[in-house]
Each structure stands twice: as C-alpha cells, then as structure tokens.
Amino acid sequence: MQIEDYFEFIDPDDIRIKGHRIGIDNVIQYYLQGYSPEQIIEELPSLNLEKIYATLTYYLHNRVEIDAYMLRLAKWREQRYQESLANPSPLMQRLRALKVQREQELLNSW
C-alpha cells in the first residue's frame, strides 16, 4: 500500500482522508498547533490512529507542497469569509435585523 492510498485527491485544493469528509488540512492544523496523534483522534474521533499517522507522514514527506496547499486554503477561506461579510445571505440579513431590533428594545426599556 502506498501512502497516497489513504487519501482522495478531489482536486489540487481538496485532499481528503479516504472514507471521510475530513480534509488532510484538519489533521495538519491540529498537528501544527502541537497536538499529538492521540490528541488529534480525540478531536476527530471518526478517524483512527493509522489514518492520522498516514496524514502526518504524507505531510512530513511533502512539507513544501502541503504548506503551499494549506496557505491556498487559508486564503480561499478568508476570501469566502470577506465575501460573506460584504454580501450576507438573506438569513444573515434577517438575523442581523433581529439583533438590532432586540438591542433597540433593550435600550428603550431603560
């Protein structure tokens, strides 16, 4: 078995652990924050230690490429976040309006 057999390479910016919706970025982020494999499994209990170790091994053997992958993912997420702030969904618009209304009601009750 090759280490790559543990992953689904959906596209260059979407690598997931085979049989899961969990991306390798989720495991790697915990690892980079100092979590041990045993601690990572506590955070991602649908995985097993074999898959966590496979992900970390793949990362360590391909660190430059995976670091670039992680950076692209972070930039994409930030872009999506900024877009959602600039163009909130109808649901977010309603929730924000309700929040303002409740704050006004609280101020008026004083």
One Martini backbone bead per residue (centre of mass of N, CA, C, O) as a GRO file, in nm:
protein
  110
    1MET     BB    1   0.097   0.036   0.022
    2GLN     BB    2   0.035   0.363  -0.030
    3ILE     BB    3   0.006   0.666   0.110
    4GLU     BB    4  -0.203   0.780  -0.107
    5ASP     BB    5  -0.434   0.562  -0.038
    6TYR     BB    6  -0.556   0.749   0.206
    7PHE     BB    7  -0.651   0.939  -0.036
    8GLU     BB    8  -0.844   1.210  -0.180
    9PHE     BB    9  -0.798   1.369  -0.500
   10ILE     BB   10  -1.015   1.594  -0.604
   11ASP     BB   11  -0.813   1.840  -0.596
   12PRO     BB   12  -0.555   2.056  -0.544
   13ASP     BB   13  -0.769   2.187  -0.300
   14ASP     BB   14  -0.872   1.866  -0.227
   15ILE     BB   15  -0.784   1.671   0.050
   16ARG     BB   16  -0.886   1.353   0.157
   17ILE     BB   17  -0.988   1.118   0.366
   18LYS     BB   18  -1.057   0.815   0.318
   19GLY     BB   19  -1.402   0.788   0.405
   20HIS     BB   20  -1.409   1.108   0.434
   21ARG     BB   21  -1.465   1.465   0.489
   22ILE     BB   22  -1.183   1.493   0.582
   23GLY     BB   23  -0.918   1.689   0.575
   24ILE     BB   24  -0.583   1.717   0.599
   25ASP     BB   25  -0.591   2.002   0.728
   26ASN     BB   26  -0.715   1.924   0.999
   27VAL     BB   27  -0.479   1.753   1.104
   28ILE     BB   28  -0.247   1.957   1.054
   29GLN     BB   29  -0.345   2.184   1.236
   30TYR     BB   30  -0.318   2.030   1.497
   31TYR     BB   31  -0.020   1.962   1.470
   32LEU     BB   32   0.078   2.268   1.450
   33GLN     BB   33  -0.049   2.314   1.753
   34GLY     BB   34   0.070   2.035   1.916
   35TYR     BB   35  -0.069   1.785   1.858
   36SER     BB   36  -0.119   1.471   1.906
   37PRO     BB   37  -0.244   1.194   1.772
   38GLU     BB   38  -0.420   1.135   2.024
   39GLN     BB   39  -0.551   1.422   2.029
   40ILE     BB   40  -0.669   1.421   1.744
   41ILE     BB   41  -0.869   1.183   1.791
   42GLU     BB   42  -1.042   1.347   1.992
   43GLU     BB   43  -1.129   1.561   1.764
   44LEU     BB   44  -1.133   1.301   1.538
   45PRO     BB   45  -1.309   1.014   1.597
   46SER     BB   46  -1.349   0.894   1.293
   47LEU     BB   47  -1.070   0.829   1.321
   48ASN     BB   48  -0.750   0.683   1.307
   49LEU     BB   49  -0.423   0.642   1.370
   50GLU     BB   50  -0.341   0.554   1.088
   51LYS     BB   51  -0.453   0.810   0.940
   52ILE     BB   52  -0.294   1.016   1.097
   53TYR     BB   53  -0.011   0.910   1.035
   54ALA     BB   54  -0.041   0.927   0.728
   55THR     BB   55  -0.082   1.232   0.716
   56LEU     BB   56   0.183   1.313   0.857
   57THR     BB   57   0.371   1.169   0.662
   58TYR     BB   58   0.283   1.318   0.410
   59TYR     BB   59   0.357   1.595   0.512
   60LEU     BB   60   0.664   1.546   0.579
   61HIS     BB   61   0.725   1.454   0.268
   62ASN     BB   62   0.539   1.736   0.163
   63ARG     BB   63   0.574   2.021   0.295
   64VAL     BB   64   0.584   2.237   0.074
   65GLU     BB   65   0.318   2.162  -0.071
   66ILE     BB   66   0.131   2.166   0.186
   67ASP     BB   67   0.185   2.453   0.272
   68ALA     BB   68   0.069   2.573   0.011
   69TYR     BB   69  -0.209   2.446   0.042
   70MET     BB   70  -0.278   2.580   0.315
   71LEU     BB   71  -0.255   2.871   0.212
   72ARG     BB   72  -0.475   2.855  -0.005
   73LEU     BB   73  -0.700   2.780   0.193
   74ALA     BB   74  -0.683   3.031   0.373
   75LYS     BB   75  -0.739   3.236   0.148
   76TRP     BB   76  -1.012   3.122   0.059
   77ARG     BB   77  -1.156   3.150   0.333
   78GLU     BB   78  -1.117   3.455   0.361
   79GLN     BB   79  -1.264   3.532   0.105
   80ARG     BB   80  -1.537   3.408   0.183
   81TYR     BB   81  -1.574   3.574   0.438
   82GLN     BB   82  -1.568   3.856   0.306
   83GLU     BB   83  -1.808   3.800   0.117
   84SER     BB   84  -2.015   3.745   0.346
   85LEU     BB   85  -1.995   4.032   0.464
   86ALA     BB   86  -2.068   4.190   0.197
   87ASN     BB   87  -2.286   3.930   0.120
   88PRO     BB   88  -2.535   3.853   0.278
   89SER     BB   89  -2.759   3.653   0.352
   90PRO     BB   90  -3.086   3.655   0.417
   91LEU     BB   91  -3.051   3.530   0.695
   92MET     BB   92  -2.837   3.729   0.804
   93GLN     BB   93  -3.010   3.979   0.769
   94ARG     BB   94  -3.233   3.893   0.967
   95LEU     BB   95  -3.053   3.851   1.217
   96ARG     BB   96  -2.944   4.141   1.228
   97ALA     BB   97  -3.218   4.279   1.256
   98LEU     BB   98  -3.299   4.139   1.520
   99LYS     BB   99  -3.065   4.243   1.688
  100VAL     BB  100  -3.129   4.543   1.660
  101GLN     BB  101  -3.414   4.528   1.773
  102ARG     BB  102  -3.336   4.419   2.055
  103GLU     BB  103  -3.148   4.651   2.131
  104GLN     BB  104  -3.367   4.868   2.115
  105GLU     BB  105  -3.556   4.748   2.327
  106LEU     BB  106  -3.354   4.767   2.559
  107LEU     BB  107  -3.309   5.074   2.547
  108ASN     BB  108  -3.617   5.150   2.582
  109SER     BB  109  -3.645   5.005   2.874
  110TRP     BB  110  -3.461   5.225   3.031
   0.00000   0.00000   0.00000
